[in-house]
Amino acid sequence: MGGELLERATAGVGAALGADGKVGIAYSGGVDSSVLLALAVRALGADRVVALLGVSASLAADERVAAHAVAAHIGVRLVEVTTHEGDRAAYRANGPDRCFHCKDELFTRIGADVTREHGLARIAYGENADDARRPDRPGGRAATAHEVLRPLADLGLDKKAVRAIARELELPCADKPAAPCLASRIPHFTEVTPERLAQVERAEAGLRGLGFGDLRVRHHGEVARLELPAEDLVRAVTEPLRAEVNRVVRAAGFRFVTVDVGGIQSGAFTLPLVAVARD
């Protein structure tokens, strides 16, 4: 079944991206964009595909390194594109539409200069079918406005299918937990600043150094609220790790460290506001 899915996805992505010209893949190193990148290379050849990595203060340093490693594994050229979403007042204001302004900045930077320099005929990004249905993913509107293709979503490939393809392709990120940008850790209507992003990055890097994989450090001013998978909750508050968890998070600039018994909560800040707006 995995092989059949891979072949169908390869053919579908190839047809969606077109038979002529080079294609730029807006790429983060996450599972979705890595699968799209790998399928594009499989369908079109590495010489017709360029990975475009947006780099800014909202991209953690270890995510940047990992993205380069996955692109090298796939065997495709990676081009870094510096983005400046932090210069946009609407992005800093951090409303529920923050992701729109971030994606709009990325797709604006991947504009005429980048496409001309690298000879790109079209741009695509890795939205999957599940995310396309979620009300807390306004980045899709930016993709539509910039005529950016979304082959995975159009082919009906949901997160489960994307993971299955990643494993079939033996991608290094196949089982990597979702890693939303650092700004997603800051509650809406609290300004996104380089200092807050850096605090979150330092705290999360410290926790990964203690052996925690999937995690979020939510920024509530002096308070860091840690979201961890259920199986890690007890470990995080039991000695000897409890003291180390407290130490590394406080070293990032927080005064208090809490562990949320609710565990990992995707869309924790955005979904309630979107639901209110729809009522």
N, C-alpha and C positions, 0 to 999 in steps of 0.2 A: 504493500500500500504506500509506503514511504517513497519508493521509487516512482510510482505512478504519479503521486502528488508532485514530486520534484519535476518530473518531465512536463506535466501540465502547467506548473507555475513558470518554468523556464520558457515554454512556448508562449504563454500568455504575456509575460513580461517583455519578451522579444517583440511580439506584435504591438504591444502598447507603446514601446519606445521607438519603434520605426526602423525601417530598413536602411536608412541613409544617415550620415552625419554622426558626430560624437554626441554623447549624452553626459550631462553632469548629474550626479546623484548627491543631493543634500544629505549629508552623512554625519552621524554622531558617534558611531561605534557601538550603539545599542543593537539589540537583536533585529528590530524591524529594518532599520536602514542598512545593516550589514547583510541581511538576507536579500534585500533589494539589490544591493551592490553586487553581491555574488551571483545572483540570477542574471543581472544585466551583463556581467562579464561572461557568464556561461552562454548566454544567448547571442551576444554581439561580438565578443572578443575583448580582451583587455585594452587593445589599442583604441577602442571606440568608447571607452568609459573613463570618467574622471570622478574621483571622490572629492566632494567639497565640504570641508570641515569648518563650521563657524566657530571662531575663537573669541571669547570675551571673558569678563570677570565671572560670568555665571557658569562657565565650564570649569569643573574641577581639574586640577593638574593631572591627577591620576587617570581621569577619564580621557583626557587628551592623549596621554601616553598609550592607553589601551586602544584608543581609536586608530592610532598609527600602527599598532601591532596587528590588529585585525585586518586593516587594509593591506599590509605587507603580506599577511597570510593568504589573502585572496589574490594577491599579485596585481594590484591596480595602483595607479598613480594617485597620490593624495595631495590636494592643494588646500592650504589653510586660507580662509577668508576672515579677516578681522571685522567683527561687527561692533556697533556702537549703540546698542539698545539703551544703555545707561544714559545716553545723551537725550533720550526722548522723555519728555515730562510725563506722557501717558503711561509709559512703561514703569517709570519710577513710582508713579502714583499707586501702582499695584492693585488695580481693580480686577474683577473677575475676567476681564478681557486682556490681561497682561500678555498671555501667550500669543494673542493676535499681533500685538506690537513687536514682540520678539521675532516671530516668524516673518512679519512684514519687513523688519529690518534685515533679516537674513536674505530674503528673496530680493530685496532692493539691492543689497551689496553684491549678490550674484546677478548683477545686471549686465548692461551692454559691455562694460569694460572686461569683466571676467569671461563672459561668453565669447567675446571677440578674441581675447588673448588666447583662449584654449580651444577655439573653434567649435563651440558647443551649439548644437542645433536645438536642443531642448533640455529642460531641467525636470527632474522627478524627485519625490521624497517618499519616505517609508511609512506613511500612515497605513495602519491595517484596518480591516473591516470593523473590528470591535471599537477602535478609537473613533472611527468615522461616525458611529452611532451615539457617542457620548456627548452630552450637552456641555461638558466642561473642557472641551478641546477646540477653542475658537481659532487655533492656528490654521485650521482648514480653510477658513474664510480668506486668509492671506494667500494661501496656495491658489485658491480660485481666482483671486484678483490678479495674481501674477502669472496665471496660466501654467502653473506647475502641475505636472502629472502625478497621480497617486495609483500606480499599477496594482499594488497589493490590495488596497481597498476595493478598487474596481473589479478585481478578480474574485472578490468575496473571501479573501484569505484572512481569517481571524488570528488571534494571538496563538491559539493552539496549533493551527496549521503552520504559522510562521516558525514557531519553536521546533515543530517536527522537521521542517525543511532545513533549519539551522543544524539540527543534529545529523540529518542525512548528509549534509555538506561538510560535517565535522568542523564547523566554525568554532573558534576559541570562545566566542561569546554565547554559544548555544544555550547554556543554562545560567547566563548572567542575569541577576535580578534587574528589574526596571530601575533606571537611574535618571529620574527627572532632573531638570536643571536646578541649580542651587537656589534660584529665586523662588521656587515652589515651596521652600521651607519657611518663607516669611508670610505671616497672615495678611490677607488682603487689606488694603488701605493703610498698611504700615509701609513706609517708603523703602524701596529697594535701594540699598547703598552698597558701595564696594566693601565697606567695613563689615556690614552684616553678612554679606556673602562670604567674606574671608573667615569670619567667625564660624559659620556653618561648615565651611570646607575644612578648617583645622580640626573641629570637633569630630567630624565624620571620618577624617583620615586617622585621627587618634584611635577611634573605636575600631576601625578596620585593622589597625595595628594590633589590637587586642584579640583579633580573630572573629569579629562580627562581620558578616557579609551584607545581607539585606538589612538596610536601616535608613532612618530619616532622623535628622536633628532639627526639630521645629524651633524657630527663633521667636521667643516671647519676651523680648527685652532682656532682663537679667536672668530669665528662666529658659533653660534648654529642656524641651520635652522630647524624650527619646521614644521613637517608634521602632519596635523590633518584632520579628516573627514570634509567635507564641512560644515556640520551643527555646527561644533565647531569653525570655523574660526572667525566669528564675535565675538563670546563670548570671545575668547582669546585676542582680541585687544580692548575690551570694559571694561571700569572701572566698578567694582573694580578689576576684574580679571587681566586686562592688567598689572597693577603694580605688582601683585603677580606672574604672569608668568615671567615677567622680573626679579623679585627678585630671584625666586628659580633657574632659569637657570643660572643667573650670579653667584649665590652662588656655583654652580657646577664647576666654574672656567672659564666660557666663558666671554668675554668682551662685545660682541654684541649678541642680540637675534633677529632673524627674523622669520616671519611666512610665509611659502610658500603657495601662493594662489592656487597652483596646488593640494593641499591636500595630502592624503596618496598615495605614489607611490611605489608599489612593484617592486623590481628589478631596482630601479632608477639608481644605479651606474653600475650594471652589464649588463643589457640588451643592452644599447648603444654600449658597447665594444664588446659584442658577435656579434651584428649585423654588426659592422665594420669588425670583423674577418671573417665573413661569406661572405662579399661582394667581 
